[in-house]
Structure formats: structure tokens, C-alpha cells
Amino acid sequence: MSDVISELDDRRMIARAPDRPIDFGSDHDYIVACLRAVERSFALTAFPGLAPEWIPARALIRRFITWWRTLEPINEAQRDARARLPGAIRLIDTYSAWLEERRRPRD
């Protein structure tokens, strides 16, 4: 049952994220550092040729969630990089929820 709930939460976070780049403000450096740490420690390239500022939030959170669910660390650097993913996912989701809230008309 918890796998189903996790999958639904994942899908909601992905759907909520804008399909365009967004300004993460002061959290930008943390999110990019997380991306780079996973790429470096697992020898991956998430978005070849694309600067972090141009990555759509939806693609980024989808990638982070996929990595969180599928990567299996075998050394300390990989464990550390993977351990940062939930924080980055939550930050992206929080920004996405904030943007969604701002779009809603106020009563």
C-alpha cells in the first residue's frame, strides 16, 4: 500500500511542477549542487548541454524522483549524493506549490 501512496505522491509532485524553468531563489545553489553531486558520483549526465537555469522544473523533479527510487549507492559519495535528493525534491515541490497558489484567484 505504501508503494502505491508513494507513486501517487510522486505523480502529484511531477504534475504540479511547471513545465518550464523556474527561479529557485536562494535555493538554486542547493538544487544545482544536488544535481551535480549525483551526476559526479554516479557518472551520469542528466541534461546534456543544458544549463541548470534552463531545465524545466517538471523534468528536474521527475529526474530527482527517478534517481531517488532507482539509484543504488555503492560508496560513500553516492550515498551522500542520493541522501540529498529528498531535500531537493521537497524544495522543488514547495516552489511549485507556491507558484500554483499564486496563480489561483483570491476570493
C-alpha positions in Angstrom: 0.0 0.0 0.0 2.8 2.5 0.8 4.3 1.9 -2.6 1.0 3.0 -4.2 0.8 6.1 -2.0 4.5 6.9 -2.8 3.8 6.6 -6.5 0.7 8.8 -6.3 2.7 11.4 -4.3 5.5 11.3 -6.9 3.0 11.8 -9.7 1.3 14.7 -8.0 4.7 16.4 -7.4 5.7 15.9 -11.0 2.3 17.2 -12.3 2.4 20.2 -10.0 5.8 21.3 -11.2 5.8 23.9 -14.0 7.0 22.5 -17.4 9.4 25.5 -17.7 12.4 26.6 -15.8 11.7 28.5 -12.6 13.7 30.7 -10.3 14.5 28.8 -7.1 15.8 32.0 -5.5 18.2 31.3 -2.6 17.7 27.5 -3.0 19.1 27.5 -6.5 22.7 26.6 -5.4 21.5 23.7 -3.2 19.4 22.2 -6.0 22.2 22.5 -8.6 24.7 21.1 -6.1 22.5 18.1 -5.6 22.2 17.6 -9.3 25.9 17.8 -9.8 26.7 15.6 -6.9 24.5 12.8 -8.2 25.9 13.2 -11.7 29.5 13.2 -10.5 29.2 10.3 -8.0 27.2 8.0 -10.3 28.9 9.1 -13.5 25.6 10.3 -15.1 24.7 13.3 -17.2 21.1 14.3 -16.6 20.6 17.1 -19.1 23.4 17.1 -21.6 24.3 20.6 -22.9 21.5 22.3 -20.9 22.5 24.8 -18.2 20.7 24.3 -14.9 18.8 27.6 -15.3 17.2 26.2 -18.5 16.0 22.9 -17.1 12.2 22.8 -16.7 11.1 22.2 -13.1 9.0 19.2 -14.1 11.9 17.5 -15.8 14.2 18.2 -12.9 11.8 16.9 -10.2 11.0 13.8 -12.4 14.7 13.1 -12.7 15.3 13.5 -9.0 12.4 11.3 -8.1 13.6 8.6 -10.5 17.1 8.7 -9.1 15.7 8.6 -5.5 13.7 5.5 -6.4 16.2 3.7 -8.6 19.8 4.5 -7.8 21.6 2.1 -5.5 24.7 3.6 -4.0 27.8 1.5 -3.5 30.1 4.0 -1.9 30.1 7.0 0.5 30.0 9.7 -2.2 27.0 8.0 -3.8 25.2 7.6 -0.5 25.8 11.3 0.3 24.6 12.5 -3.1 21.5 10.3 -3.0 20.7 11.4 0.5 20.4 15.0 -0.7 17.7 14.1 -3.2 14.6 14.2 -0.9 15.5 17.7 0.3 15.9 18.9 -3.3 12.7 17.2 -4.3 10.8 18.9 -1.4 12.3 22.3 -2.4 11.1 22.0 -6.0 7.7 20.8 -4.8 7.4 23.7 -2.4 8.3 26.2 -5.1 5.8 24.5 -7.4 3.0 24.7 -4.8 3.8 28.3 -4.1 3.6 29.2 -7.8 0.3 27.3 -8.0 -1.0 29.1 -5.1 -0.1 32.5 -6.6 -1.9 31.6 -9.8 -5.2 30.9 -8.1 -7.7 33.7 -7.9 -8.4 35.0 -4.4 -11.9 35.2 -3.0 
